[in-house]
Amino acid sequence: MEKVRRNRVKTTQRIIDAFEEVLAERGLQAVGVNRVAERAGVSKVLIYRYFGGLEGLISHYIRMGRLYPNFTEPVLEQLRPNNEEELSRLWYRQLTQLFRQFRNNKASRELLKANTIENDPIADIASQIQDEEITRLVNQFSFVDNVDNEAISAVTVGAMSYLTLMADNNRTMAGIDLRSEEGWKRIELAVKLIYTALSEKAVQSDAVSFIKAPSTMDIQWK
């Protein structure tokens, strides 16, 4: 039984890797079970058996933590900020790190394009699952009550998504070269300034409740 389990794990990983390769090379709309199976060197029956088909494979790939990080409750407690400076640092670092991953991975950017594709069931599924993952992260990293964290994140994540897709098409925005590291340093600095201002206003507001870390917890920021 152990050998069977190990073989299944290896085969599953081959399918996931093959899916990522085909996605990066051809784009979401050209991905299919046959192409993935051929690239992985397996029968397409296994893709249906392990994932339930292409939709299940896409769902698994998005949710597995390769695109959107999965944090356990103990890790989230360790990340819980003590003050507005730590809060803003947590917010902007998570956002900039997320989109650095998108910029560095072609397959990730192809999935990001799902949000711009109309009347396509596969794109709809990919877009929906990505939104669920983003919503999960937003809820995990709110740490404040009586603030519309979803709306704020819709603006910032939406802006970063659009800029990332523009960079993929060799575009500029407001004179900033999105193809260059220097350009993205400016974008990330702007994100930092935005979240610093937001966290300061949130903490200083009488209507907002800041959920601080326990006083005995020593948070070390690198």
PAZAPA-4460 file (N, C-alpha, C; in steps of 0.05 Angstrom, whole numbers, plus 32768, in hexadecimal, padded with zeros to 4 digits):
% residues 222
    n_x    n_y    n_z   ca_x   ca_y   ca_z    c_x    c_y    c_z   seq   type   mol
   8010   7FE8   8000   8000   8000   8000   8011   8019   8000     1      M     A
   8027   8019   800E   8039   8030   8010   8045   8036   7FF4     2      E     A
   804C   8020   7FE5   8057   8024   7FCA   8042   8030   7FB8     3      K     A
   8029   8028   7FBB   8013   8033   7FAA   800F   8050   7FB1     4      V     A
   8011   8057   7FCA   800D   8073   7FD3   8024   8084   7FC7     5      R     A
   803D   807A   7FC9   8053   8089   7FBE   8051   808D   7FA0     6      R     A
   8048   8078   7F92   8045   807A   7F75   802F   808F   7F6E     7      N     A
   801A   808F   7F7E   8004   80A2   7F79   800F   80BF   7F7D     8      R     A
   801E   80C3   7F92   8029   80DE   7F98   803B   80E7   7F81     9      V     A
   804C   80D5   7F77   805E   80DC   7F61   804E   80E2   7F48    10      K     A
   803A   80D2   7F42   802A   80D6   7F2A   801B   80F0   7F2C    11      T     A
   8010   80F5   7F43   8001   810E   7F47   8013   8126   7F42    12      T     A
   802B   8125   7F4D   803E   813B   7F49   8046   813E   7F2B    13      Q     A
   8049   8128   7F1D   804F   812A   7F01   8038   8137   7EF1    14      R     A
   8020   8131   7EF9   8009   813E   7EEC   8008   815C   7EF2    15      I     A
   800D   8163   7F0B   800D   817F   7F12   8023   818E   7F04    16      I     A
   803A   8183   7F03   8051   8190   7EF5   804B   8192   7ED7    17      D     A
   803F   817E   7ECB   8038   817E   7EAF   8023   8194   7EA9    18      A     A
   800F   8196   7EBB   7FFB   81AA   7EB9   8007   81C6   7EB9    19      F     A
   801A   81CB   7ECB   8027   81E5   7ECE   8037   81EB   7EB4    20      E     A
   8044   81D7   7EA9   8054   81DC   7E91   8042   81E3   7E79    21      E     A
   802D   81D4   7E76   801A   81D9   7E5F   800D   81F4   7E63    22      V     A
   8005   81FA   7E7B   7FF9   8214   7E81   800B   822B   7E7A    23      L     A
   8024   8229   7E82   8038   823E   7E7C   803D   8241   7E5E    24      A     A
   803D   822B   7E50   8044   822B   7E33   802C   8233   7E22    25      E     A
   8014   822B   7E29   7FFD   822E   7E17   7FE7   8240   7E21    26      R     A
   7FE7   8245   7E3B   7FD2   8256   7E47   7FBB   8245   7E50    27      G     A
   7FAA   8250   7E60   7F94   8242   7E6D   7F80   8236   7E59    28      L     A
   7F7A   8245   7E44   7F65   823C   7E32   7F6E   8225   7E20    29      Q     A
   7F88   8220   7E1F   7F93   820A   7E0F   7F9A   81F2   7E1F    30      A     A
   7F96   81F3   7E39   7F9C   81DC   7E4A   7F85   81C8   7E48    31      V     A
   7F8C   81AF   7E46   7F78   819A   7E45   7F83   8181   7E52    32      G     A
   7F71   816F   7E59   7F79   8156   7E66   7F8C   8146   7E55    33      V     A
   7F86   8144   7E3B   7F97   8135   7E29   7FB4   8140   7E28    34      N     A
   7FB6   815A   7E26   7FD1   8166   7E25   7FE0   8162   7E3F    35      R     A
   7FD3   8165   7E55   7FE0   8161   7E6F   7FE8   8144   7E73    36      V     A
   7FD7   8132   7E6B   7FDD   8115   7E6E   7FF5   810E   7E5C    37      A     A
   7FF5   8118   7E44   800B   8112   7E32   8025   811D   7E3D    38      E     A
   8025   8136   7E47   803D   8142   7E52   8047   8132   7E6B    39      R     A
   8034   8129   7E7B   803B   811A   7E94   8043   80FD   7E8E    40      A     A
   803C   80F3   7E76   8041   80D8   7E70   8030   80C4   7E7E    41      G     A
   8016   80CD   7E83   8003   80BB   7E91   7FEA   80B9   7E81    42      V     A
   7FD9   80A6   7E88   7FBF   80A4   7E7C   7FAD   80BB   7E86    43      S     A
   7F9C   80C6   7E75   7F8A   80DB   7E7E   7F76   80D1   7E93    44      K     A
   7F73   80B7   7E93   7F61   80AB   7EA7   7F6A   80B1   7EC3    45      V     A
   7F85   80B3   7EC7   7F8F   80B9   7EE2   7F89   80D6   7EEA    46      L     A
   7F88   80E8   7ED7   7F81   8104   7EDE   7F64   8105   7EE8    47      I     A
   7F52   80F6   7EDB   7F37   80F5   7EE4   7F35   80E6   7EFF    48      Y     A
   7F45   80D2   7F03   7F44   80C2   7F1C   7F4E   80D2   7F33    49      R     A
   7F64   80E1   7F2F   7F71   80F0   7F45   7F64   810B   7F4A    50      Y     A
   7F5B   8118   7F34   7F52   8134   7F37   7F35   8138   7F2E    51      F     A
   7F29   8124   7F22   7F0D   8127   7F18   7F0C   8136   7EFD    52      G     A
   7F22   813B   7EF1   7F22   8149   7ED7   7F32   8162   7ED8    53      G     A
   7F31   8172   7EC3   7F40   818B   7EC0   7F39   819F   7ED6    54      L     A
   7F1F   81A2   7EDB   7F16   81B5   7EEF   7F22   81AF   7F0A    55      E     A
   7F21   8195   7F12   7F2D   818D   7F2B   7F4B   8191   7F2C    56      G     A
   7F58   818D   7F16   7F75   8191   7F15   7F7C   81AE   7F19    57      L     A
   7F6D   81C0   7F0B   7F72   81DD   7F0F   7F6D   81E5   7F2B    58      I     A
   7F57   81DB   7F37   7F50   81E2   7F53   7F67   81D9   7F66    59      S     A
   7F70   81C0   7F62   7F85   81B6   7F73   7F9F   81C7   7F70    60      H     A
   7FA6   81CE   7F57   7FBE   81DD   7F52   7FBD   81F8   7F60    61      Y     A
   7FA6   8206   7F5E   7FA4   8220   7F6A   7FA4   821F   7F88    62      I     A
   7F97   820A   7F93   7F94   8209   7FB0   7FAC   81FB   7FBF    63      R     A
   7FBE   81EF   7FB0   7FD3   81E0   7FBD   7FE9   81F0   7FCB    64      M     A
   7FE8   820B   7FC8   7FFB   821C   7FD5   8012   8225   7FC4    65      G     A
   8012   821D   7FAB   8028   8225   7F99   8023   8242   7F90    66      R     A
   800B   824B   7F8E   8004   8266   7F86   7FFE   8277   7F9E    67      L     A
   7FEB   826E   7FAE   7FE2   827D   7FC6   7FEA   826D   7FDF    68      Y     A
   7FFB   8279   7FF0   8006   826A   8007   7FF0   8261   801A    69      P     A
   7FF5   824A   8025   7FE3   823F   803A   7FF1   8241   8055    70      N     A
   7FE4   824F   8068   7FEF   8254   8082   7FDF   8245   8097    71      F     A
   7FED   8237   80A9   7FE0   8229   80BF   7FD9   823D   80D4    72      T     A
   7FC7   8236   80E6   7FBF   8248   80FC   7FD7   8250   810D    73      E     A
   7FE9   823D   8115   8000   8245   8125   8012   825A   8116    74      P     A
   8015   8257   80FC   8025   826A   80ED   8017   8285   80ED    75      V     A
   7FFD   8286   80E9   7FEE   829F   80E9   7FF1   82AD   8104    76      L     A
   7FF0   829D   8119   7FF4   82A9   8134   800F   82B6   8137    77      E     A
   8023   82A9   812C   803E   82B4   812D   8040   82CE   811C    78      Q     A
   8030   82D0   8108   8031   82E7   80F6   8020   82FE   8101    79      L     A
   800F   82F9   8114   7FFC   830D   811D   800C   8326   8127    80      R     A
   8005   833E   811D   8015   8356   8124   800E   8361   813F    81      P     A
   8021   8371   814A   801D   837E   8164   8016   839B   8161    82      N     A
   801D   83A7   814A   8018   83C4   8147   8013   83CA   8129    83      N     A
   800D   83E3   8123   8006   83EA   8108   801E   83E7   80F5    84      E     A
   8036   83EB   80FF   804E   83E7   80ED   8050   83CA   80E4    85      E     A
   804D   83B8   80F7   804E   839B   80F0   8036   8393   80DF    86      E     A
   801F   83A0   80E4   8007   839A   80D4   800C   83A2   80B6    87      L     A
   8016   83BA   80B2   801A   83C3   8096   8030   83B2   8089    88      S     A
   8044   83AB   8098   805A   839B   808D   804F   837F   8084    89      R     A
   803E   8374   8094   8032   835A   808E   8022   835C   8075    90      L     A
   8011   8371   8073   7FFF   8374   805C   800F   8378   8042    91      W     A
   8021   838B   8041   802E   8390   8028   8042   837A   8020    92      Y     A
   804E   836D   8034   8061   8358   802D   8052   8340   8020    93      R     A
   803B   8339   802C   802C   8323   8021   8023   8329   8004    94      Q     A
   801A   8342   7FFF   8011   8349   7FE4   8028   8349   7FD0    95      L     A
   803E   8356   7FD7   8054   8358   7FC5   8061   833C   7FBF    96      T     A
   8063   832C   7FD4   806E   8311   7FD0   805C   8300   7FBF    97      Q     A
   8042   8303   7FC2   802F   82F3   7FB1   8033   82FA   7F94    98      L     A
   8036   8314   7F8E   8037   831B   7F72   8054   8319   7F67    99      F     A
   8068   8317   7F77   8082   8310   7F6D   8081   82F4   7F63   100      R     A
   8072   82E3   7F71   806F   82C7   7F68   8061   82C6   7F4D   101      Q     A
   804D   82D6   7F49   803F   82D7   7F30   8051   82E1   7F19   102      F     A
   8061   82F5   7F1F   8072   8300   7F0A   8088   82ED   7F02   103      R     A
   808F   82DB   7F14   80A6   82C9   7F0F   809D   82AE   7F05   104      N     A
   8083   82AA   7F02   8079   8290   7EFA   8064   8293   7EE4   105      N     A
   806B   828A   7ECC   805A   828D   7EB5   803F   8280   7EB9   106      K     A
   803F   8268   7EC4   8025   825A   7EC8   8013   8269   7EDB   107      A     A
   801E   8276   7EEF   800E   8286   7F01   8001   829D   7EF3   108      S     A
   8010   82AA   7EE1   8005   82C0   7ED3   7FEF   82B7   7EBF   109      R     A
   7FF2   82A0   7EB4   7FDD   8295   7EA2   7FC3   8291   7EB2   110      E     A
   7FC5   8288   7ECA   7FAD   8284   7EDB   7FA2   829F   7EE2   111      L     A
   7FB3   82B3   7EE7   7FAA   82CE   7EED   7F99   82DA   7ED7   112      L     A
   7FA0   82D2   7EBE   7F91   82DC   7EA7   7F74   82D1   7EA6   113      K     A
   7F6F   82BC   7EB6   7F54   82B1   7EB6   7F3F   82C6   7EBD   114      A     A
   7F47   82DA   7ECD   7F35   82EF   7ED6   7F2D   8301   7EBF   115      N     A
   7F3B   8300   7EA8   7F35   8311   7E91   7F27   8302   7E7A   116      T     A
   7F24   82E8   7E7D   7F18   82D8   7E67   7EFA   82D5   7E6C   117      I     A
   7EEB   82DB   7E57   7ECD   82D9   7E59   7EC2   82C0   7E4C   118      E     A
   7EAC   82B7   7E57   7E9C   82A1   7E4B   7EAD   8288   7E47   119      N     A
   7EBD   8281   7E5C   7ECD   8269   7E5B   7ECB   825B   7E75   120      D     A
   7EBE   8243   7E76   7EB9   8235   7E8F   7ED3   822F   7E9F   121      P     A
   7EE9   8228   7E92   7F01   8222   7EA0   7F0D   823B   7EAC   122      I     A
   7F0C   8252   7E9D   7F16   826B   7EA8   7F05   8274   7EBF   123      A     A
   7EEB   8270   7EBE   7ED9   8277   7ED4   7EE0   8268   7EED   124      D     A
   7EE6   824E   7EEA   7EED   823E   7F01   7F08   8247   7F0D   125      I     A
   7F1C   824C   7EFC   7F36   8255   7F05   7F34   8270   7F13   126      A     A
   7F24   8282   7F08   7F20   829C   7F14   7F12   829A   7F2F   127      S     A
   7EFD   8289   7F31   7EEE   8286   7F4A   7F00   827B   7F60   128      Q     A
   7F10   8266   7F5A   7F20   825A   7F6E   7F36   826D   7F77   129      I     A
   7F41   827C   7F65   7F56   8290   7F6C   7F4A   82A5   7F7F   130      Q     A
   7F31   82AD   7F79   7F24   82C1   7F8A   7F1F   82B5   7FA6   131      D     A
   7F18   829C   7FA7   7F14   828F   7FC1   7F2E   828E   7FD1   132      E     A
   7F44   8289   7FC4   7F5E   8288   7FD1   7F67   82A4   7FDB   133      E     A
   7F62   82B8   7FCA   7F68   82D4   7FD2   7F57   82DC   7FEA   134      I     A
   7F3E   82D5   7FE9   7F2C   82DC   7FFF   7F35   82CE   8019   135      T     A
   7F3E   82B5   8017   7F49   82A7   802E   7F60   82B6   803A   136      R     A
   7F73   82BE   8029   7F8B   82CD   8033   7F83   82E7   803F   137      L     A
   7F71   82F6   8033   7F68   830F   803D   7F5C   830C   8059   138      V     A
   7F4C   82F8   805D   7F40   82F3   8077   7F55   82EA   808C   139      N     A
   7F68   82DB   8083   7F7D   82D2   8095   7F8F   82E9   809F   140      Q     A
   7F93   82FD   808E   7FA5   8313   8095   7F98   832D   809A   141      F     A
   7F7F   832D   80A1   7F71   8346   80A8   7F7B   8352   80C2   142      S     A
   7F77   8343   80D8   7F81   834B   80F2   7F74   8365   80FC   143      F     A
   7F60   836F   80EE   7F51   8387   80F8   7F33   8382   80F3   144      V     A
   7F23   838C   8105   7F06   838B   8102   7EFB   83A6   80F9   145      D     A
   7EE3   83A5   80EE   7ED4   83BD   80E5   7EE3   83CC   80CF   146      N     A
   7EF1   83BD   80BE   7EFE   83C8   80A6   7EF6   83B6   808F   147      V     A
   7EF0   83C2   8078   7EE8   83B2   8061   7F01   83A8   8053   148      D     A
   7F0D   8393   805F   7F26   8388   8055   7F23   837D   8038   149      N     A
   7F0B   8371   8033   7F07   8366   8018   7F08   837C   8003   150      E     A
   7EFB   8393   8008   7EFB   83A8   7FF4   7F16   83B4   7FF0   151      A     A
   7F25   83B8   8006   7F40   83C3   8004   7F52   83B0   7FF3   152      I     A
   7F4F   8396   7FF9   7F5F   8382   7FEB   7F57   837F   7FCE   153      S     A
   7F3D   8383   7FC8   7F34   8382   7FAD   7F42   8398   7F9C   154      A     A
   7F46   83AF   7FA8   7F54   83C5   7F9A   7F71   83BF   7F97   155      V     A
   7F7F   83B6   7FAC   7F9C   83B2   7FAB   7FA3   8399   7F9A   156      T     A
   7F95   8383   7F9F   7F9A   836B   7F90   7F93   836E   7F73   157      V     A
   7F7C   837C   7F6E   7F74   8381   7F53   7F89   8392   7F44   158      G     A
   7F93   83A6   7F51   7FA8   83B7   7F45   7FC1   83A7   7F3F   159      A     A
   7FCA   8397   7F52   7FE2   8387   7F4D   7FDE   8372   7F38   160      M     A
   7FC6   8367   7F36   7FC0   8353   7F21   7FC2   8361   7F06   161      S     A
   7FB6   8378   7F03   7FB6   8386   7EEA   7FD2   838E   7EE2   162      Y     A
   7FE1   8398   7EF4   7FFD   83A0   7EEE   800E   8389   7EE6   163      L     A
   8009   8372   7EF3   8018   835A   7EED   8012   8350   7ED0   164      T     A
   7FF9   8351   7EC8   7FF1   834A   7EAD   7FFC   835E   7E99   165      L     A
   7FFC   8377   7EA0   8007   838C   7E8E   8025   8387   7E8A   166      M     A
   8033   837F   7EA0   8050   837A   7E9D   8054   8362   7E8B   167      A     A
   8043   834E   7E8D   8045   8336   7E7C   8042   833D   7E5E   168      D     A
   8034   8354   7E59   8031   835D   7E3D   8043   8374   7E36   169      N     A
   8058   8377   7E47   806D   838C   7E41   8061   83A8   7E40   170      N     A
   804F   83AE   7E53   8043   83C8   7E54   804F   83D9   7E6A   171      R     A
   8049   83F3   7E69   8051   8405   7E7F   8037   8411   7E8B   172      T     A
   803A   841D   7EA3   8024   842A   7EB0   802E   8443   7EBE   173      M     A
   8023   845A   7EB7   802B   8474   7EC2   8049   8479   7EBF   174      A     A
   8053   846F   7EA8   8070   8473   7EA3   8082   845F   7EB0   175      G     A
   8077   844C   7EC0   8087   8439   7ECE   808A   8420   7EBC   176      I     A
   80A3   8418   7EB8   80A9   8400   7EA8   80A4   83E7   7EB8   177      D     A
   808E   83DA   7EB3   8086   83C3   7EC2   8096   83AA   7EBB   178      L     A
   80A7   83AC   7EA7   80B8   8396   7E9F   80D2   8396   7EAF   179      R     A
   80D7   83AB   7EBE   80F1   83AE   7ECC   80EE   83A9   7EEA   180      S     A
   8103   83A0   7EF7   8103   839D   7F14   8101   83B8   7F22   181      E     A
   810D   83CC   7F16   810B   83E7   7F21   80EF   83F1   7F22   182      E     A
   80E0   83EB   7F0C   80C4   83F3   7F0B   80B4   83E5   7F21   183      G     A
   80B9   83CB   7F25   80AA   83BD   7F3A   80B2   83C5   7F56   184      W     A
   80CB   83CE   7F5A   80D3   83D8   7F74   80C2   83F1   7F7B   185      K     A
   80BD   8401   7F66   80AC   8419   7F6B   8090   8411   7F72   186      R     A
   8085   83FD   7F64   806A   83F3   7F69   8068   83E8   7F86   187      I     A
   807C   83D8   7F8D   807B   83CC   7FA8   807E   83E1   7FBE   188      E     A
   808E   83F6   7FB9   8091   840C   7FCC   8076   841A   7FCF   189      L     A
   8068   841E   7FB9   804D   842A   7FBA   803A   841A   7FCA   190      A     A
   803B   83FF   7FC7   802A   83ED   7FD6   8030   83F0   7FF4   191      V     A
   804A   83F2   7FFA   8052   83F5   8016   8047   840F   8022   192      K     A
   8049   8425   8013   803E   843E   801D   8020   843D   8021   193      L     A
   8012   8430   800E   7FF5   842E   8011   7FED   841F   802A   194      I     A
   7FFA   8408   802E   7FF2   83F7   8045   7FFC   8404   805F   195      Y     A
   8011   8413   805F   801A   8421   8077   8005   8435   807F   196      T     A
   7FFC   8445   806C   7FE7   8459   8072   7FCD   844C   807B   197      A     A
   7FC5   8436   806E   7FAD   8428   8075   7FAE   841D   8091   198      L     A
   7FC4   8410   8098   7FC6   8404   80B3   7FC6   8419   80C9   199      S     A
   7FD4   842F   80C4   7FD4   8445   80D7   7FB8   8450   80DC   200      E     A
   7FAA   8454   80C6   7F8E   845F   80C9   7F7C   844B   80D7   201      K     A
   7F80   8432   80D0   7F6F   841D   80DC   7F73   841B   80FA   202      A     A
   7F8C   841B   8102   7F92   8418   811F   7F8A   8430   812F   203      V     A
   7F8C   8448   8123   7F86   8461   8131   7F68   8467   8132   204      Q     A
   7F58   8459   8122   7F3C   845E   8121   7F2E   8451   813A   205      S     A
   7F1B   8460   8146   7F0C   8456   815C   7EF9   8440   8154   206      D     A
   7EF2   843F   813B   7EDE   842B   8132   7EEB   8410   812B   207      A     A
   7F06   8410   8129   7F14   83F8   8121   7F20   83EA   8139   208      V     A
   7F1D   83CF   8139   7F29   83BF   814F   7F41   83B0   8144   209      S     A
   7F58   83B6   814F   7F71   83A9   8146   7F76   8390   8158   210      F     A
   7F77   8379   814B   7F7B   8360   8159   7F98   835A   815C   211      I     A
   7FA4   8362   8172   7FC1   8360   8176   7FC9   8344   817E   212      K     A
   7FE2   833F   817B   7FEE   8325   8184   7FF0   8326   81A3   213      A     A
   7FEF   830E   81B0   7FF3   830D   81CD   800E   8319   81D4   214      P     A
   800E   8327   81EB   8026   8335   81F3   803E   8323   81F7   215      S     A
   8039   8309   81FC   804F   82F7   8201   805C   82ED   81E7   216      T     A
   8050   82F3   81D0   805A   82E9   81B7   806F   82FC   81AC   217      M     A
   8086   82F2   81A6   809C   8302   819B   809D   82FE   817D   218      D     A
   8095   8312   816D   8095   830F   8150   80AF   831A   8145   219      I     A
   80BC   830A   8136   80D6   8313   812A   80D1   8317   810C   220      Q     A
   80D6   8330   8103   80D4   8337   80E6   80EF   8338   80DA   221      W     A
   80F2   832C   80C3   810C   832C   80B5   810D   8344   80A3   222      K     A
***
